[in-house]
Amino acid sequence: MSIPACFFDTNILFYLLSVDEPKADRAEELLADGGVISVQVLNEFASVAARKLNMPWADIRQILAGIRAACQVEALTEAMHECGLDLAQRYGFSFYDATIAAAALLSGCSTLYTEDFHHGLIIEGKVTIVNPFRDLGQTNV
């Protein structure tokens, strides 16, 4: 099985729950084509959904099951951790953002969909940062 070319940051997945219809629709379209996420993305989603959104665990599990069905899930590895440290130092990313970038890089993805990085940045000459909501009036670049 070939690896899909895009990696999803956690913030993109939360738009599946958004009342902002254009962004929710865009997130659904992107996920319908599949992609890659890491266990870190699953963990971040569960943590925020429970802590900040007060979602019931049954609902969180159901949403995560759908995401896992649509996406290839990459395990967290020591190599990912080391690469994350390198990227945090080189690019000035927060460590957790850097490990997301490392997961995208090490899984062979050419696109990282996120709102948390600079749109158009190319990491290590291999992974292009894309804010999929940029054309929807999103101000975060």
LINPEZI-V700911 format. One line per field, one symbol per residue. phi: phi as a letter, one per 30 degrees, with the letter a starting at -180 (. if undefined). psi: psi as a letter, one per 20 degrees, with the letter a starting at -180 (. if undefined). burial: b if it has 24 or more other C-alpha atoms within 12 Angstrom, else e. A space follows every 10 residues. Layout:
# LINPEZI-V700911
phi: ???
psi: ???
burial: ???
This chain:
# LINPEZI-V700911
phi: .ddedbccde ddddddcddd eedddddded dddilbbcee dddddddddd dcchddeddd dddddddddd bdccddbddd dddddddddd cidddddddd dddddddidc bcdaccbdej dcchibccdb cdcedcidcd c
psi: pqpqiqppqh hhhhihjqin gghggggggg hhiraqrrhg gggggggggg ghikqqhggg ggghggghhh qpppqprhhg gghggghggg ijqqghhhhg ggggghjjqi popriiropi popkjhpppp oijgjjjphp .
burial: eeebbbbbbb bbbbbbbeee eebeebbbeb beebbbbbbb bbbbbbeebe eeeeeeeeeb eeebeebbeb bbbbbbeeeb bebbbebeee eeeeebbbbb bbbbbbbbbb bbbbbbbbbe bebeeebbbb bbbeeeeeee e
